[in-house]
Amino acid sequence: MANQRTTGAIVVGLDGSAWTRSARTWAIDQAAAEHRPLLLVHAGAEPDRAVLDRAYAEAMRRFPALEVHRLLSASAPDDLLSELSAEAAMVVLGSRGRGPVRSLLLGSVGVAVTRHASCPVVVVRPGNPGIVRNGVLVGVDGERSQRALEFAFRQASLHAMPLTVLHTFVDSMAFGPTPGAPVMVPAMSPLMLDARQQDLENERLLLSECLSGMQETHPDVHVSAELARGLPQALLLQRAARMNLIVVGSHVGRSAAGLAFGSVSASMIEHATCPVAVVPAGRG
């Protein structure tokens, strides 16, 4: 599927619903900010050209010089978007709202794309537009998070936003009296820790190693580094309402204590109240 339309493009999947209108606006802004071509995609058993025409008209109205391409296809949306991701810079999808997602492009299709895409996938979640937001938040847990961290730094720099780097972990203090039953441990604020605590040396070192070199590469980005004890899903969701973008890796997290977190990215795209970027380990 690689061709002039897809290479390095911001690809947005559209299904004609209200949920994907927010995604197309986000994708248009992103393509303009990154000076990349925009590829509008509408696929399915009965594709409607009007869906692409409306999106194209919006893009031209807002950014007349933007390079915009359209792709109408009878292919399965998840297969097509995953294939396009091999050459794209980013794939953008829309979301119905809070709770389990049910729209065509963020039901099974969206989950499949975030799992199999070769490039970052941004799921545009609806939120409260009147709330003051605090920039980009990225969850890290070691070397596997490096691509997500690089992506977060680039987005913060591109949009002149502050960046919060949150390292979460689960240890023996996060368990209750029943083996295998995790509980959230009160800290200075809910689930957050004072990074100066003496027993956090290993976690501080891991966070420092994650950030090594990144701040020098992006000196314009104001960075806050935070430690927290607890499940990453809960901690990231707790902050989502006041973020412009949350960035996570696509791998399945696992704590030092051996507790499988499950899919952090799946939890975020189903429940977050801001856009969520899922970055595969292989690309940033």
N, C-alpha and C positions, 0 to 999 in steps of 0.2 A: 504493500500500500504506500510505500515511500514515494513521494513525488514532490514537486515544487510547492504544492499546497500544504503539505504536512510537515516538512522538515523545519524544525525549530518553531513551529506555530503554537499558539494558544488554541487548543481545541475545546469547543464547548458542545456538550450534548443537549439537544433540545427535544421536547416531546409535545410542545404546544400548551402545556399546563401553566398555571400561574406560578408554580414552584420553580420552573426553569426560567421564567422571565428575570428573576433576581440573579440567576446564574449567568445569563447572557449579558446583563449589565455589568456584573463583576468581571466577566471575561473580557468585555470590550475595554473596560478601564485598565485591566492588567495588560492587555496587548498594546494599548497606547503607551502605558508607562514603561514597558520593556522594549518598545519599538520593534515588536514582533508581528508577523502576520497573524490574522485571526481566521480560524476555520470553523464555520458553523455546520453542525452535523445533525441531521434528522433521519433516523433509521427506524425500521419496523415493517410489519406486514403491509400496512397501508400508509406509506409516507405522504405527507401533505406539503407541497412546495410552498404554500402560503406561510408555513411556520418559519422557513428560512428567509422568505422575502421580508417578513416583519422584522426579524432580527437584523437583516442586512440594512434595512431602512434606518433602524435605530443607530447602528454603528456609523453609517454615513452622515446622519444628522449630527451626531456628537463629535465625530472625528473624521472629517471629509478626506483627509490624507491617509487614513488607515488602510492597509492592504487587507482585504476581506475576501475569503473564498467560501463557497457553499458546497455541501456534499449531501445529496439526497440518495438514500439507499434502502433497499428492501431487506438488507442483512439484519441479523440479530444485533440489537444495539450493543450488548456487552462484548460480543465478538469483535464488532467493528471498532469500537472505542479502544479496546485492548490492543487491537492490531495497530491502530493509528498512534498509540502511545509510544511505539517503538521509535518513531522519528519526531514526535512532538516534544515541545518544551514543557507542556503542562496540559492536563485534561481537567475541565471544569464541569461539574454536575450540579443540579439543583436539588433542593430538599423540601419535602412537604412541611415539616415542622417538628415540634417536640415529640418524643416518643418514637416507637418503631415507625420506620418510613415505609410509605405504601405507593408512592408515585412510580411510574414506569421506570424512570431513570435513576431512582434511588431506592428501589426495592431490591429484588435479587440482582438486577442489572448493576446498580451502583456498587453493591457489595462485591460482585464479581470483578468489576473494573478496578476497585481499590486493591483487591488481592492480586490481580494479575498484571496490572499496568507496569510498563517499564519506566515511566516518568512520574513525577509528582501528580497526584490527583487532589483537586480542591473541591470539597463539597460545601456549597454555599447554604449555610443554615440560616433560617430567619431568626431575628432577634428583636430587641426593643430599640428602634432607631434613635430614640431620644436620649439614651444612656451614654454618658461620657465613657469612652473606652481607653484602654491603657496600652495599646500597641500589640506586639506579637509575643506569644507565649509558646515556648518549645519544651517538651518533656524529653529528658535524656536519661540514659541508664548505662552509659559506657560507649565502647567503640562502635557498637551497632547503631548508635544514634548520630554518628558523625555526619552522614548525609542530611539528616533532618536538621541538624544544627547549622550546617552550611546554608541550606535553603532558608532557614529562619533569619539568619544574618543578612542574606541578600534581600529578602523581602522587607526587613526592617530598614535597611539602608535605602532601598528603592523608594519606599513610601515615607521616609523620614519619621519613623516610629521608634519608640523605645522597645527594647527586647528583654524579656524575662526568661532566664534559663532555669528550669525547675528539675532538680534531680530527686526522684522519689525512691524509697527503698523500704523493704520489709525485713525486719530481723526478729529476734526472739521477743523483744519488747512489744511487738505488734500482735502477740497472740494472747488469748485469754486462757483460763484454766483448763479448757477443753482442747486437747491437741487438735490442731488443724482448724480451729475456729478463730479467724483473724478479728481483731477489734481495733478501732481507731484509738490511738493513744493521745490524750490531751497534751498540748504543748503550749508555747507562748500564745499562739492563736490557733484555731482549729487545725490540727494536723501539721502545722508548721513548726520548724525547729530553729533554735538559736545556733547558727553555724559555729559559734565559738565554744560549744560544749566539748569537753575533753574527750568524750567517747566517739566522736564523729571524724576522727582523723582520716580513716580510710575513705569515707564518703567525701570529705573535703578534697582529698587527693584525686579521686576519680573525677569530680566536677572540675577541678583545676586542669586535669589532663584533657578533658573534653574541650575546654575553652582555649587551650594552648594554641597560640598563633592566630586564632580567629579575631580577637580584638585588634591585633596589629593590622590584619587585612582589612578590617572595617572600622577604622578609628572614628568614623562619624556616628556610629551606633552607640547609644547609651545602654549599657548592659547591667542588669541586676541578676545575681546568681543566688539561688535559694535551695535549701535542703528541706525535705519533708519526709516523715515516716508515715507510710500508709499505702493503700492501693492507688496506683497512678490515675486510674479512671476517676475515682472520687475526687482526687486533688485537682485534676485538670478541669473537670466539670464544675467544681466549686468556683473556679476563676473565670469560666467561659463567658459569663454574662457581661463581663466588663473588658473583654479582649476584642481586638479587631480581627485577629487570626490566631488559631492554635495549630501548632505543627507537631506531628508525631511520626515516628517510624512505622513501617508496616509489619515489623516482626512481632512475634508474640513474646511479651516480657516474662521474665522469671526472676524471682527474688533470690538473694544469696541464701535464704533459708529454704529454698526449693519450692516456694509457693508459686504455682502457675497463675499468672494474672488473667489469662485469657486474652482475647484480642482487644488491646487498648484502642486501636484505631476504630474497630467496629463500634465500641461503646461511644466514642466521641462523635462519629458521624450519625449515630442514632439519637443522641441526647444533647449535644452541645447547642448553645444558643448563639453561636457565631460561626463564621466560616472555618472549616477544618481542612488542613493540608496533610495528606498521607504521603510520605516520601519513602519509596522503596530503598532498600539498603544499597542497591547497585548504582543508583543515580541520585543526584541532588537537584 
